[in-house]
Amino acid sequence: MAQTTSAFDAVLKEFYIGPIRSQLNAKTRLLSDFTKADIEQLEWQGRVAIVPLRSSRNVGTKAAAEEGLLPTAGRQGYAKLSIPMRFLYGRIELTAPVMKASRANPGSFARAMQSEQEGLVDDLARQRNRMLAGAGSGILALANGAGSGATALIVDSPGGVAGATNGTRFLKAGMVIAIHDFAAPTTTIDALVTITSVDSATQVTIPSSTWDDNAAITLGVTSGGTNEGSYNIEPVGILGIVDSTTYLSTIHGIDRSAAANAFFRSTIMASVGTLSPDVLQRGIDNTEEVSGEVIDCFYAHSSVRREVLKLMEGDRRYTQTVLMSPDAGTKAGAFKADLTFNQIPIKVDKDLPYGVLLGVNRSHLFWIPEVEGEWADEDGSILLRSSTKDVYEARFRVFENYFSDKGNAHIRFDSITATVTSAVYAD
């Protein structure tokens, strides 16, 4: 009888080829642009950062005839930004046996402690990138319909931005979420559950729960019977900075809905539809007229960048060298360069909202970290020992926020017609 692989299976070895290959999208372009590029970093300590602003002119001026009356005295107007710190955490937990078993190459491809630490730093950066693309509300999606003892949670408006496409883009299996009562999202949590699975671009499965239509979904946690969500406690992102009253009416203490604070409103080009060079130029011109500042950088999801590429396709010019080796695309399309309009770079990021183009003057954007990223070790060790189990945990933290000192130096183009592929979004 011939020996076969199935009969010989007990003595055959398994051949592993390291290292571990990540299957996740680790790019955080927006976060890197704000924390590692040209955005000014201001370090501070204390309860709150105060930025004084000149908000209005002295209108006590006029021409006068000889011996005519002088103008009525006026005065300068002032306001202030009050910027709070936001506290972001990540947490790992390992048993002593897994740390021992993975302490060297013969036992594992990676050291469990090191792998969990490096992975958590990457995972928190991924959430920070998502936060920076938002408005600070912490909203991951909105419930599209009420549920009563239901397990199928239908969602839309990813990131709190209206739209039915890819409502689950920021929801992941295993994620603990708080479902807030839409009428009082700050205080009332209808349910706090762990997502069982992401079933489609618009539906996730959760344990049986009850919620209201339009309920806000945020990251959550429960401990000792206390449920907490993340509503309005995330850093203010670019969607809240470049705004008037749509996503963040009051920003760092300034109520932009008040007529007296109109100076801090960004230019909003609403209901753009099909993008055109005229719309883009008009927005840039309007912003310069209002603020005296020139847009020097655009941010958008790649679907909006494709609309800008369409504007240029009919005007492309080919040199003899290019004709010898034709390429139907561009370096920007291959993520090797930034697309530009008026030589202003258009930077893309996976977490930015669909149908939106944000234009900023980068000299008026700031990152204020108190803790740029550290493992808590005030007692001399990053490992905290459980008193009841042979288990250790550690926590990583970042304390930060973002702001602009001149809200009208920026512009947002809304409701741009763009094609977004269903069920294609980052991990």
HELIX and SHEET records of a PDB file:
HELIX    1   1 ASP A    9  VAL A   11  5                                   3    
HELIX    2   2 ARG A   29  THR A   35  1                                   7    
HELIX    3   3 ALA A   96  ALA A  101  1                                   6    
HELIX    4   4 ALA A  112  LEU A  132  1                                  21    
HELIX    5   5 PRO A  158  GLY A  160  5                                   3    
HELIX    6   6 ILE A  238  ILE A  241  1                                   4    
HELIX    7   7 ALA A  259  PHE A  264  5                                   6    
HELIX    8   8 PRO A  277  SER A  291  1                                  15    
HELIX    9   9 SER A  302  GLU A  313  1                                  12    
HELIX   10  10 GLN A  320  MET A  324  1                                   5    
HELIX   11  11 ARG A  362  HIS A  364  5                                   3    
HELIX   12  12 GLY A  407  ALA A  409  5                                   3    
SHEET    1   A 4 GLU A  40  GLN A  41  0                                        
SHEET    2   A 4 LEU A 365  TRP A 375  1                                        
SHEET    3   A 4 VAL A 391  SER A 404 -1                                        
SHEET    4   A 4 ARG A  86  THR A  95 -1                                        
SHEET    1   B 4 GLU A  40  GLN A  41  0                                        
SHEET    2   B 4 LEU A 365  TRP A 375  1                                        
SHEET    3   B 4 VAL A 391  SER A 404 -1                                        
SHEET    4   B 4 LEU A 384  ARG A 385 -1                                        
SHEET    1   C 2 VAL A  48  SER A  56  0                                        
SHEET    2   C 2 GLY A  77  PRO A  84 -1                                        
SHEET    1   D 7 ILE A 189  THR A 194  0                                        
SHEET    2   D 7 VAL A 176  HIS A 180 -1                                        
SHEET    3   D 7 ALA A 216  LEU A 219 -1                                        
SHEET    4   D 7 ALA A 141  ALA A 143 -1                                        
SHEET    5   D 7 GLY A 147  ASP A 156 -1                                        
SHEET    6   D 7 GLN A 203  TRP A 211 -1                                        
SHEET    7   D 7 SER A 197  VAL A 198 -1                                        
SHEET    1   E 2 VAL A 221  SER A 223  0                                        
SHEET    2   E 2 THR A 226  GLU A 228 -1                                        
SHEET    1   F 2 THR A 250  ILE A 251  0                                        
SHEET    2   F 2 ILE A 254  ASP A 255 -1                                        
SHEET    1   G 6 THR A 267  MET A 269  0                                        
SHEET    2   G 6 ILE A 411  PHE A 413  1                                        
SHEET    3   G 6 LEU A 357  VAL A 360 -1                                        
SHEET    4   G 6 CYS A 297  ALA A 300 -1                                        
SHEET    5   G 6 ILE A 344  VAL A 348  1                                        
SHEET    6   G 6 LEU A 339  PHE A 341 -1                                        
END                                                                             
